[in-house]
Structures are given as C-alpha cells and as structure tokens.
Amino acid sequence: MAEVGNMRCPSCGKQNTVIEIRMRIADEDVSFQRCGFCEAKVWERRGEGEVSLDGVLELARTSR
C-alpha cells in the first residue's frame, strides 16, 4: 500500500514530500519511505526501526 500524507522527511524536514510503501516480507512488516524533495530513502522494520537495503534483501531471500 502506498501513502502520501503529512509525513515529514527525517533528512530535509520538508512536509508532504514523503511517500511510504508498506509491505509484508517473510511475515515481517516492512516499509520503504522516499522523499520527493531530497530523495532520501529509508527502509524500516516494525519494532526494529531503520534497516539497510541489504537487511531487507536478506529477509526476502530467507522467505523462499
């Protein structure tokens, strides 16, 4: 599910420029956030906070 709303970018502080895509990978809730202004990108895992792209890819690999 993709959402655009009143989110503020943690990198540049601009509001209403962040899109968030939520997904479930290997029974884990994961979200991807991208700022349309500064192009900052963040992956987060519910309950754990920010994770690297490598961490998300590893999670996807182990879900097979």
N, C-alpha and C positions, 0 to 999 in steps of 0.2 A: 504494500500500500504506500503510495507517495503522498506527501503532505506538504503544503506550503502554508505558512501561517505567521504568527507573531514571534517566531523564534529569532533570537539574536545570535549572530555569529560570534563564537568564542574567540576568534582570531582578530577580526577587524571591528567588531562591535556593531556593525550595521544590522538593522532590523528589517524583517520581511524579505531577506535575500537568501534565506536558507531553505533548501528542500531536504526532506527526510524521507528515506525509503526504509520501511520496516520489513523484515523477513524472518523466517524461521529456518535455521540450518542445524541439522543434527540435534533436533529437539532443544535448541537454544534460540532465544530471541536476540536478534542482531539488527542494528540499524546503521545506515550509511547517511551521513549528512554532508552536504556540499553547499558552500556559499557561492552565489552567483556573482557577487561583487569581487571578492578577493580570491576566489577559487580554492579556499581551504577545504580539505576533505578529512572526515573523521569517521572511523568505524567504532561502534560501541557494542558491548555485550551486556545485556541486562544483568545487574547485580555485580558486574566486574568493572564497568566503566570502559574507558578507551582501550582498544586493542589494535594491533598492527594489521595491515593487509595480509601479511604472512600468516598471522594467527587465524584470520578468517578463512584463508585458503586451506590451512591445515584442518580446521574444523570441517570444511566442506569435503576434504579428502577422506576424513575418517568416517563420514556419514554414509559412505557407499556400502 
